[in-house]
Amino acid sequence: MKILWVYFLLGILVFSMVLAVDLTSGMSLTMEYQTIHAILATTTMQEYIFAIMFFMLPFIIAINNYLKKQRGAKR
């Protein structure tokens, strides 16, 4: 469960860093949204699939570790 919090915290830090850099360079929030929208609009299906797989990986690892602990407690 701790690893999920670490990934969540890293995601928030990355998003805030990107936002801070863009705002200090003079971009408005609307331009920031348009940039993110343009990036996601040009992403292919294969890239979406790999992004979703990498996004789900920490959850899969956490669930797997939880199930291993549950099986170990029963023995």
PDB file with one MODEL, atoms N, CA, C and O in Angstrom:
MODEL        1
ATOM      1  N   MET A   1       0.819  -1.187   0.000  1.00  0.00           N
ATOM      2  CA  MET A   1       0.000   0.000   0.000  1.00  0.00           C
ATOM      3  C   MET A   1       0.868   1.258   0.000  1.00  0.00           C
ATOM      4  O   MET A   1       0.484   2.285  -0.560  1.00  0.00           O
ATOM      5  N   LYS A   2       2.036   1.171   0.630  1.00  0.00           N
ATOM      6  CA  LYS A   2       2.924   2.330   0.673  1.00  0.00           C
ATOM      7  C   LYS A   2       3.401   2.717  -0.714  1.00  0.00           C
ATOM      8  O   LYS A   2       3.575   3.898  -1.013  1.00  0.00           O
ATOM      9  N   ILE A   3       3.613   1.713  -1.561  1.00  0.00           N
ATOM     10  CA  ILE A   3       4.104   2.005  -2.907  1.00  0.00           C
ATOM     11  C   ILE A   3       3.068   2.802  -3.707  1.00  0.00           C
ATOM     12  O   ILE A   3       3.438   3.611  -4.558  1.00  0.00           O
ATOM     13  N   LEU A   4       1.790   2.586  -3.446  1.00  0.00           N
ATOM     14  CA  LEU A   4       0.758   3.352  -4.138  1.00  0.00           C
ATOM     15  C   LEU A   4       0.813   4.821  -3.726  1.00  0.00           C
ATOM     16  O   LEU A   4       0.641   5.711  -4.559  1.00  0.00           O
ATOM     17  N   TRP A   5       1.050   5.069  -2.449  1.00  0.00           N
ATOM     18  CA  TRP A   5       1.176   6.450  -1.988  1.00  0.00           C
ATOM     19  C   TRP A   5       2.398   7.116  -2.596  1.00  0.00           C
ATOM     20  O   TRP A   5       2.359   8.302  -2.925  1.00  0.00           O
ATOM     21  N   VAL A   6       3.478   6.371  -2.750  1.00  0.00           N
ATOM     22  CA  VAL A   6       4.687   6.927  -3.350  1.00  0.00           C
ATOM     23  C   VAL A   6       4.419   7.311  -4.808  1.00  0.00           C
ATOM     24  O   VAL A   6       4.803   8.397  -5.244  1.00  0.00           O
ATOM     25  N   TYR A   7       3.762   6.424  -5.562  1.00  0.00           N
ATOM     26  CA  TYR A   7       3.440   6.721  -6.957  1.00  0.00           C
ATOM     27  C   TYR A   7       2.480   7.902  -7.053  1.00  0.00           C
ATOM     28  O   TYR A   7       2.628   8.742  -7.940  1.00  0.00           O
ATOM     29  N   PHE A   8       1.513   7.980  -6.167  1.00  0.00           N
ATOM     30  CA  PHE A   8       0.563   9.084  -6.157  1.00  0.00           C
ATOM     31  C   PHE A   8       1.276  10.399  -5.859  1.00  0.00           C
ATOM     32  O   PHE A   8       1.029  11.412  -6.512  1.00  0.00           O
ATOM     33  N   LEU A   9       2.159  10.371  -4.871  1.00  0.00           N
ATOM     34  CA  LEU A   9       2.918  11.561  -4.507  1.00  0.00           C
ATOM     35  C   LEU A   9       3.833  11.999  -5.649  1.00  0.00           C
ATOM     36  O   LEU A   9       3.935  13.193  -5.934  1.00  0.00           O
ATOM     37  N   LEU A  10       4.492  11.056  -6.301  1.00  0.00           N
ATOM     38  CA  LEU A  10       5.350  11.391  -7.433  1.00  0.00           C
ATOM     39  C   LEU A  10       4.542  11.996  -8.576  1.00  0.00           C
ATOM     40  O   LEU A  10       5.004  12.929  -9.232  1.00  0.00           O
ATOM     41  N   GLY A  11       3.350  11.477  -8.818  1.00  0.00           N
ATOM     42  CA  GLY A  11       2.493  12.034  -9.858  1.00  0.00           C
ATOM     43  C   GLY A  11       2.108  13.465  -9.566  1.00  0.00           C
ATOM     44  O   GLY A  11       2.121  14.310 -10.460  1.00  0.00           O
ATOM     45  N   ILE A  12       1.765  13.745  -8.322  1.00  0.00           N
ATOM     46  CA  ILE A  12       1.403  15.111  -7.930  1.00  0.00           C
ATOM     47  C   ILE A  12       2.610  16.038  -8.060  1.00  0.00           C
ATOM     48  O   ILE A  12       2.476  17.168  -8.531  1.00  0.00           O
ATOM     49  N   LEU A  13       3.790  15.567  -7.643  1.00  0.00           N
ATOM     50  CA  LEU A  13       4.993  16.383  -7.750  1.00  0.00           C
ATOM     51  C   LEU A  13       5.344  16.695  -9.202  1.00  0.00           C
ATOM     52  O   LEU A  13       5.703  17.827  -9.527  1.00  0.00           O
ATOM     53  N   VAL A  14       5.242  15.703 -10.067  1.00  0.00           N
ATOM     54  CA  VAL A  14       5.541  15.923 -11.487  1.00  0.00           C
ATOM     55  C   VAL A  14       4.561  16.916 -12.085  1.00  0.00           C
ATOM     56  O   VAL A  14       4.962  17.837 -12.797  1.00  0.00           O
ATOM     57  N   PHE A  15       3.273  16.733 -11.798  1.00  0.00           N
ATOM     58  CA  PHE A  15       2.268  17.650 -12.333  1.00  0.00           C
ATOM     59  C   PHE A  15       2.491  19.071 -11.834  1.00  0.00           C
ATOM     60  O   PHE A  15       2.377  20.026 -12.603  1.00  0.00           O
ATOM     61  N   SER A  16       2.808  19.215 -10.549  1.00  0.00           N
ATOM     62  CA  SER A  16       3.020  20.554 -10.008  1.00  0.00           C
ATOM     63  C   SER A  16       4.291  21.187 -10.571  1.00  0.00           C
ATOM     64  O   SER A  16       4.332  22.400 -10.779  1.00  0.00           O
ATOM     65  N   MET A  17       5.335  20.382 -10.822  1.00  0.00           N
ATOM     66  CA  MET A  17       6.556  20.917 -11.412  1.00  0.00           C
ATOM     67  C   MET A  17       6.314  21.389 -12.837  1.00  0.00           C
ATOM     68  O   MET A  17       6.778  22.461 -13.226  1.00  0.00           O
ATOM     69  N   VAL A  18       5.595  20.597 -13.611  1.00  0.00           N
ATOM     70  CA  VAL A  18       5.288  20.993 -14.991  1.00  0.00           C
ATOM     71  C   VAL A  18       4.458  22.263 -15.000  1.00  0.00           C
ATOM     72  O   VAL A  18       4.718  23.177 -15.783  1.00  0.00           O
ATOM     73  N   LEU A  19       3.469  22.319 -14.138  1.00  0.00           N
ATOM     74  CA  LEU A  19       2.614  23.497 -14.042  1.00  0.00           C
ATOM     75  C   LEU A  19       3.414  24.721 -13.606  1.00  0.00           C
ATOM     76  O   LEU A  19       3.233  25.804 -14.162  1.00  0.00           O
ATOM     77  N   ALA A  20       4.281  24.565 -12.636  1.00  0.00           N
ATOM     78  CA  ALA A  20       5.094  25.685 -12.146  1.00  0.00           C
ATOM     79  C   ALA A  20       6.040  26.197 -13.223  1.00  0.00           C
ATOM     80  O   ALA A  20       6.190  27.408 -13.387  1.00  0.00           O
ATOM     81  N   VAL A  21       6.677  25.297 -13.953  1.00  0.00           N
ATOM     82  CA  VAL A  21       7.600  25.716 -15.017  1.00  0.00           C
ATOM     83  C   VAL A  21       6.849  26.456 -16.111  1.00  0.00           C
ATOM     84  O   VAL A  21       7.313  27.487 -16.598  1.00  0.00           O
ATOM     85  N   ASP A  22       5.695  25.935 -16.498  1.00  0.00           N
ATOM     86  CA  ASP A  22       4.915  26.592 -17.539  1.00  0.00           C
ATOM     87  C   ASP A  22       4.388  27.946 -17.087  1.00  0.00           C
ATOM     88  O   ASP A  22       4.367  28.889 -17.878  1.00  0.00           O
ATOM     89  N   LEU A  23       3.965  28.061 -15.841  1.00  0.00           N
ATOM     90  CA  LEU A  23       3.458  29.342 -15.353  1.00  0.00           C
ATOM     91  C   LEU A  23       4.585  30.367 -15.208  1.00  0.00           C
ATOM     92  O   LEU A  23       4.375  31.551 -15.472  1.00  0.00           O
ATOM     93  N   THR A  24       5.771  29.930 -14.793  1.00  0.00           N
ATOM     94  CA  THR A  24       6.885  30.879 -14.667  1.00  0.00           C
ATOM     95  C   THR A  24       7.426  31.296 -16.031  1.00  0.00           C
ATOM     96  O   THR A  24       8.049  32.351 -16.152  1.00  0.00           O
ATOM     97  N   SER A  25       7.197  30.485 -17.051  1.00  0.00           N
ATOM     98  CA  SER A  25       7.645  30.867 -18.394  1.00  0.00           C
ATOM     99  C   SER A  25       6.645  31.786 -19.080  1.00  0.00           C
ATOM    100  O   SER A  25       6.908  32.277 -20.178  1.00  0.00           O
ATOM    101  N   GLY A  26       5.503  32.023 -18.446  1.00  0.00           N
ATOM    102  CA  GLY A  26       4.549  32.971 -18.993  1.00  0.00           C
ATOM    103  C   GLY A  26       3.328  32.352 -19.643  1.00  0.00           C
ATOM    104  O   GLY A  26       2.494  33.074 -20.190  1.00  0.00           O
ATOM    105  N   MET A  27       3.202  31.038 -19.598  1.00  0.00           N
ATOM    106  CA  MET A  27       2.016  30.396 -20.175  1.00  0.00           C
ATOM    107  C   MET A  27       0.833  30.560 -19.231  1.00  0.00           C
ATOM    108  O   MET A  27       0.983  30.528 -18.010  1.00  0.00           O
ATOM    109  N   SER A  28      -0.334  30.735 -19.816  1.00  0.00           N
ATOM    110  CA  SER A  28      -1.533  30.781 -18.989  1.00  0.00           C
ATOM    111  C   SER A  28      -2.048  29.358 -18.770  1.00  0.00           C
ATOM    112  O   SER A  28      -1.577  28.417 -19.408  1.00  0.00           O
ATOM    113  N   LEU A  29      -2.995  29.210 -17.884  1.00  0.00           N
ATOM    114  CA  LEU A  29      -3.561  27.874 -17.628  1.00  0.00           C
ATOM    115  C   LEU A  29      -4.277  27.340 -18.859  1.00  0.00           C
ATOM    116  O   LEU A  29      -4.287  26.131 -19.092  1.00  0.00           O
ATOM    117  N   THR A  30      -4.878  28.228 -19.655  1.00  0.00           N
ATOM    118  CA  THR A  30      -5.568  27.765 -20.867  1.00  0.00           C
ATOM    119  C   THR A  30      -4.573  27.226 -21.883  1.00  0.00           C
ATOM    120  O   THR A  30      -4.828  26.215 -22.539  1.00  0.00           O
ATOM    121  N   MET A  31      -3.448  27.900 -22.009  1.00  0.00           N
ATOM    122  CA  MET A  31      -2.418  27.407 -22.927  1.00  0.00           C
ATOM    123  C   MET A  31      -1.855  26.077 -22.436  1.00  0.00           C
ATOM    124  O   MET A  31      -1.550  25.188 -23.230  1.00  0.00           O
ATOM    125  N   GLU A  32      -1.723  25.954 -21.128  1.00  0.00           N
ATOM    126  CA  GLU A  32      -1.247  24.685 -20.543  1.00  0.00           C
ATOM    127  C   GLU A  32      -2.211  23.553 -20.881  1.00  0.00           C
ATOM    128  O   GLU A  32      -1.789  22.466 -21.275  1.00  0.00           O
ATOM    129  N   TYR A  33      -3.506  23.813 -20.724  1.00  0.00           N
ATOM    130  CA  TYR A  33      -4.520  22.796 -21.048  1.00  0.00           C
ATOM    131  C   TYR A  33      -4.478  22.449 -22.531  1.00  0.00           C
ATOM    132  O   TYR A  33      -4.600  21.280 -22.895  1.00  0.00           O
ATOM    133  N   GLN A  34      -4.307  23.455 -23.394  1.00  0.00           N
ATOM    134  CA  GLN A  34      -4.249  23.196 -24.833  1.00  0.00           C
ATOM    135  C   GLN A  34      -3.021  22.373 -25.192  1.00  0.00           C
ATOM    136  O   GLN A  34      -3.085  21.527 -26.085  1.00  0.00           O
ATOM    137  N   THR A  35      -1.909  22.607 -24.512  1.00  0.00           N
ATOM    138  CA  THR A  35      -0.698  21.826 -24.756  1.00  0.00           C
ATOM    139  C   THR A  35      -0.904  20.364 -24.377  1.00  0.00           C
ATOM    140  O   THR A  35      -0.553  19.459 -25.133  1.00  0.00           O
ATOM    141  N   ILE A  36      -1.472  20.149 -23.203  1.00  0.00           N
ATOM    142  CA  ILE A  36      -1.739  18.769 -22.765  1.00  0.00           C
ATOM    143  C   ILE A  36      -2.734  18.099 -23.706  1.00  0.00           C
ATOM    144  O   ILE A  36      -2.571  16.926 -24.044  1.00  0.00           O
ATOM    145  N   HIS A  37      -3.752  18.823 -24.128  1.00  0.00           N
ATOM    146  CA  HIS A  37      -4.753  18.276 -25.051  1.00  0.00           C
ATOM    147  C   HIS A  37      -4.115  17.919 -26.394  1.00  0.00           C
ATOM    148  O   HIS A  37      -4.436  16.878 -26.968  1.00  0.00           O
ATOM    149  N   ALA A  38      -3.220  18.763 -26.900  1.00  0.00           N
ATOM    150  CA  ALA A  38      -2.548  18.486 -28.173  1.00  0.00           C
ATOM    151  C   ALA A  38      -1.659  17.250 -28.066  1.00  0.00           C
ATOM    152  O   ALA A  38      -1.576  16.456 -29.004  1.00  0.00           O
ATOM    153  N   ILE A  39      -1.001  17.092 -26.932  1.00  0.00           N
ATOM    154  CA  ILE A  39      -0.141  15.916 -26.739  1.00  0.00           C
ATOM    155  C   ILE A  39      -0.987  14.645 -26.712  1.00  0.00           C
ATOM    156  O   ILE A  39      -0.638  13.654 -27.354  1.00  0.00           O
ATOM    157  N   LEU A  40      -2.096  14.668 -25.972  1.00  0.00           N
ATOM    158  CA  LEU A  40      -2.942  13.480 -25.883  1.00  0.00           C
ATOM    159  C   LEU A  40      -3.680  13.200 -27.185  1.00  0.00           C
ATOM    160  O   LEU A  40      -4.008  12.049 -27.470  1.00  0.00           O
ATOM    161  N   ALA A  41      -3.949  14.239 -27.982  1.00  0.00           N
ATOM    162  CA  ALA A  41      -4.654  14.040 -29.252  1.00  0.00           C
ATOM    163  C   ALA A  41      -3.778  13.334 -30.277  1.00  0.00           C
ATOM    164  O   ALA A  41      -4.292  12.666 -31.174  1.00  0.00           O
ATOM    165  N   THR A  42      -2.465  13.473 -30.156  1.00  0.00           N
ATOM    166  CA  THR A  42      -1.561  12.856 -31.124  1.00  0.00           C
ATOM    167  C   THR A  42      -1.002  11.521 -30.641  1.00  0.00           C
ATOM    168  O   THR A  42      -0.144  10.936 -31.303  1.00  0.00           O
ATOM    169  N   THR A  43      -1.467  11.041 -29.516  1.00  0.00           N
ATOM    170  CA  THR A  43      -0.993   9.767 -28.975  1.00  0.00           C
ATOM    171  C   THR A  43      -1.690   8.615 -29.678  1.00  0.00           C
ATOM    172  O   THR A  43      -2.903   8.645 -29.881  1.00  0.00           O
ATOM    173  N   THR A  44      -0.919   7.599 -30.049  1.00  0.00           N
ATOM    174  CA  THR A  44      -1.493   6.448 -30.753  1.00  0.00           C
ATOM    175  C   THR A  44      -2.082   5.453 -29.752  1.00  0.00           C
ATOM    176  O   THR A  44      -1.863   5.552 -28.545  1.00  0.00           O
ATOM    177  N   MET A  45      -2.827   4.499 -30.286  1.00  0.00           N
ATOM    178  CA  MET A  45      -3.470   3.492 -29.450  1.00  0.00           C
ATOM    179  C   MET A  45      -2.440   2.643 -28.705  1.00  0.00           C
ATOM    180  O   MET A  45      -2.652   2.291 -27.545  1.00  0.00           O
ATOM    181  N   GLN A  46      -1.327   2.311 -29.364  1.00  0.00           N
ATOM    182  CA  GLN A  46      -0.291   1.511 -28.713  1.00  0.00           C
ATOM    183  C   GLN A  46       0.300   2.265 -27.520  1.00  0.00           C
ATOM    184  O   GLN A  46       0.573   1.663 -26.481  1.00  0.00           O
ATOM    185  N   GLU A  47       0.496   3.562 -27.661  1.00  0.00           N
ATOM    186  CA  GLU A  47       1.033   4.342 -26.554  1.00  0.00           C
ATOM    187  C   GLU A  47       0.048   4.417 -25.403  1.00  0.00           C
ATOM    188  O   GLU A  47       0.453   4.385 -24.240  1.00  0.00           O
ATOM    189  N   TYR A  48      -1.244   4.517 -25.709  1.00  0.00           N
ATOM    190  CA  TYR A  48      -2.259   4.498 -24.656  1.00  0.00           C
ATOM    191  C   TYR A  48      -2.238   3.169 -23.900  1.00  0.00           C
ATOM    192  O   TYR A  48      -2.328   3.138 -22.673  1.00  0.00           O
ATOM    193  N   ILE A  49      -2.120   2.084 -24.646  1.00  0.00           N
ATOM    194  CA  ILE A  49      -2.117   0.757 -24.021  1.00  0.00           C
ATOM    195  C   ILE A  49      -0.920   0.622 -23.076  1.00  0.00           C
ATOM    196  O   ILE A  49      -1.075   0.164 -21.944  1.00  0.00           O
ATOM    197  N   PHE A  50       0.278   1.020 -23.537  1.00  0.00           N
ATOM    198  CA  PHE A  50       1.457   0.923 -22.682  1.00  0.00           C
ATOM    199  C   PHE A  50       1.372   1.873 -21.490  1.00  0.00           C
ATOM    200  O   PHE A  50       1.812   1.527 -20.394  1.00  0.00           O
ATOM    201  N   ALA A  51       0.817   3.053 -21.688  1.00  0.00           N
ATOM    202  CA  ALA A  51       0.668   3.997 -20.570  1.00  0.00           C
ATOM    203  C   ALA A  51      -0.272   3.428 -19.521  1.00  0.00           C
ATOM    204  O   ALA A  51      -0.011   3.543 -18.323  1.00  0.00           O
ATOM    205  N   ILE A  52      -1.364   2.816 -19.961  1.00  0.00           N
ATOM    206  CA  ILE A  52      -2.311   2.213 -19.016  1.00  0.00           C
ATOM    207  C   ILE A  52      -1.671   1.039 -18.293  1.00  0.00           C
ATOM    208  O   ILE A  52      -1.881   0.857 -17.094  1.00  0.00           O
ATOM    209  N   MET A  53      -0.884   0.235 -19.022  1.00  0.00           N
ATOM    210  CA  MET A  53      -0.205  -0.891 -18.378  1.00  0.00           C
ATOM    211  C   MET A  53       0.766  -0.401 -17.309  1.00  0.00           C
ATOM    212  O   MET A  53       0.801  -0.957 -16.211  1.00  0.00           O
ATOM    213  N   PHE A  54       1.548   0.621 -17.607  1.00  0.00           N
ATOM    214  CA  PHE A  54       2.502   1.135 -16.631  1.00  0.00           C
ATOM    215  C   PHE A  54       1.789   1.840 -15.487  1.00  0.00           C
ATOM    216  O   PHE A  54       2.291   1.844 -14.363  1.00  0.00           O
ATOM    217  N   PHE A  55       0.634   2.432 -15.747  1.00  0.00           N
ATOM    218  CA  PHE A  55      -0.137   3.055 -14.684  1.00  0.00           C
ATOM    219  C   PHE A  55      -0.709   2.003 -13.742  1.00  0.00           C
ATOM    220  O   PHE A  55      -0.778   2.224 -12.533  1.00  0.00           O
ATOM    221  N   MET A  56      -1.119   0.860 -14.288  1.00  0.00           N
ATOM    222  CA  MET A  56      -1.730  -0.197 -13.480  1.00  0.00           C
ATOM    223  C   MET A  56      -0.700  -1.046 -12.742  1.00  0.00           C
ATOM    224  O   MET A  56      -1.048  -1.731 -11.780  1.00  0.00           O
ATOM    225  N   LEU A  57       0.547  -1.015 -13.167  1.00  0.00           N
ATOM    226  CA  LEU A  57       1.577  -1.875 -12.586  1.00  0.00           C
ATOM    227  C   LEU A  57       1.750  -1.713 -11.077  1.00  0.00           C
ATOM    228  O   LEU A  57       1.852  -2.732 -10.393  1.00  0.00           O
ATOM    229  N   PRO A  58       1.791  -0.509 -10.509  1.00  0.00           N
ATOM    230  CA  PRO A  58       1.914  -0.413  -9.049  1.00  0.00           C
ATOM    231  C   PRO A  58       0.720  -1.019  -8.314  1.00  0.00           C
ATOM    232  O   PRO A  58       0.879  -1.602  -7.242  1.00  0.00           O
ATOM    233  N   PHE A  59      -0.481  -0.880  -8.892  1.00  0.00           N
ATOM    234  CA  PHE A  59      -1.665  -1.472  -8.273  1.00  0.00           C
ATOM    235  C   PHE A  59      -1.592  -2.994  -8.310  1.00  0.00           C
ATOM    236  O   PHE A  59      -1.954  -3.664  -7.342  1.00  0.00           O
ATOM    237  N   ILE A  60      -1.128  -3.527  -9.414  1.00  0.00           N
ATOM    238  CA  ILE A  60      -0.987  -4.981  -9.535  1.00  0.00           C
ATOM    239  C   ILE A  60       0.043  -5.494  -8.526  1.00  0.00           C
ATOM    240  O   ILE A  60      -0.169  -6.523  -7.884  1.00  0.00           O
ATOM    241  N   ILE A  61       1.150  -4.776  -8.391  1.00  0.00           N
ATOM    242  CA  ILE A  61       2.189  -5.172  -7.430  1.00  0.00           C
ATOM    243  C   ILE A  61       1.654  -5.116  -6.004  1.00  0.00           C
ATOM    244  O   ILE A  61       1.908  -6.023  -5.211  1.00  0.00           O
ATOM    245  N   ALA A  62       0.915  -4.061  -5.673  1.00  0.00           N
ATOM    246  CA  ALA A  62       0.361  -3.929  -4.319  1.00  0.00           C
ATOM    247  C   ALA A  62      -0.653  -5.037  -4.026  1.00  0.00           C
ATOM    248  O   ALA A  62      -0.647  -5.607  -2.936  1.00  0.00           O
ATOM    249  N   ILE A  63      -1.512  -5.340  -4.980  1.00  0.00           N
ATOM    250  CA  ILE A  63      -2.499  -6.413  -4.798  1.00  0.00           C
ATOM    251  C   ILE A  63      -1.799  -7.759  -4.659  1.00  0.00           C
ATOM    252  O   ILE A  63      -2.185  -8.582  -3.829  1.00  0.00           O
ATOM    253  N   ASN A  64      -0.770  -7.980  -5.474  1.00  0.00           N
ATOM    254  CA  ASN A  64      -0.017  -9.233  -5.411  1.00  0.00           C
ATOM    255  C   ASN A  64       0.658  -9.391  -4.046  1.00  0.00           C
ATOM    256  O   ASN A  64       0.616 -10.472  -3.458  1.00  0.00           O
ATOM    257  N   ASN A  65       1.277  -8.331  -3.542  1.00  0.00           N
ATOM    258  CA  ASN A  65       1.920  -8.392  -2.221  1.00  0.00           C
ATOM    259  C   ASN A  65       0.893  -8.632  -1.122  1.00  0.00           C
ATOM    260  O   ASN A  65       1.153  -9.391  -0.188  1.00  0.00           O
ATOM    261  N   TYR A  66      -0.263  -7.998  -1.224  1.00  0.00           N
ATOM    262  CA  TYR A  66      -1.331  -8.203  -0.237  1.00  0.00           C
ATOM    263  C   TYR A  66      -1.807  -9.658  -0.237  1.00  0.00           C
ATOM    264  O   TYR A  66      -2.006 -10.256   0.820  1.00  0.00           O
ATOM    265  N   LEU A  67      -1.987 -10.218  -1.434  1.00  0.00           N
ATOM    266  CA  LEU A  67      -2.438 -11.608  -1.514  1.00  0.00           C
ATOM    267  C   LEU A  67      -1.374 -12.570  -0.984  1.00  0.00           C
ATOM    268  O   LEU A  67      -1.709 -13.582  -0.369  1.00  0.00           O
ATOM    269  N   LYS A  68      -0.103 -12.263  -1.216  1.00  0.00           N
ATOM    270  CA  LYS A  68       0.966 -13.108  -0.678  1.00  0.00           C
ATOM    271  C   LYS A  68       0.983 -13.084   0.842  1.00  0.00           C
ATOM    272  O   LYS A  68       1.207 -14.112   1.480  1.00  0.00           O
ATOM    273  N   LYS A  69       0.747 -11.906   1.425  1.00  0.00           N
ATOM    274  CA  LYS A  69       0.695 -11.788   2.880  1.00  0.00           C
ATOM    275  C   LYS A  69      -0.498 -12.545   3.449  1.00  0.00           C
ATOM    276  O   LYS A  69      -0.394 -13.157   4.512  1.00  0.00           O
ATOM    277  N   GLN A  70      -1.628 -12.508   2.752  1.00  0.00           N
ATOM    278  CA  GLN A  70      -2.822 -13.215   3.206  1.00  0.00           C
ATOM    279  C   GLN A  70      -2.587 -14.723   3.158  1.00  0.00           C
ATOM    280  O   GLN A  70      -2.983 -15.444   4.073  1.00  0.00           O
ATOM    281  N   ARG A  71      -1.956 -15.191   2.110  1.00  0.00           N
ATOM    282  CA  ARG A  71      -1.671 -16.634   2.010  1.00  0.00           C
ATOM    283  C   ARG A  71      -0.662 -17.056   3.060  1.00  0.00           C
ATOM    284  O   ARG A  71      -0.767 -18.147   3.621  1.00  0.00           O
ATOM    285  N   GLY A  72       0.325 -16.192   3.335  1.00  0.00           N
ATOM    286  CA  GLY A  72       1.321 -16.503   4.369  1.00  0.00           C
ATOM    287  C   GLY A  72       0.726 -16.517   5.759  1.00  0.00           C
ATOM    288  O   GLY A  72       1.187 -17.277   6.611  1.00  0.00           O
ATOM    289  N   ALA A  73      -0.282 -15.703   6.018  1.00  0.00           N
ATOM    290  CA  ALA A  73      -0.917 -15.654   7.335  1.00  0.00           C
ATOM    291  C   ALA A  73      -1.770 -16.897   7.579  1.00  0.00           C
ATOM    292  O   ALA A  73      -1.936 -17.318   8.724  1.00  0.00           O
ATOM    293  N   LYS A  74      -2.309 -17.482   6.522  1.00  0.00           N
ATOM    294  CA  LYS A  74      -3.152 -18.678   6.668  1.00  0.00           C
ATOM    295  C   LYS A  74      -2.331 -19.908   6.998  1.00  0.00           C
ATOM    296  O   LYS A  74      -2.853 -20.864   7.572  1.00  0.00           O
ATOM    297  N   ARG A  75      -1.064 -19.900   6.647  1.00  0.00           N
ATOM    298  CA  ARG A  75      -0.225 -21.092   6.849  1.00  0.00           C
ATOM    299  C   ARG A  75       0.256 -21.180   8.232  1.00  0.00           C
ATOM    300  O   ARG A  75       0.974 -22.118   8.577  1.00  0.00           O
TER     301      ARG A  75
ENDMDL
END
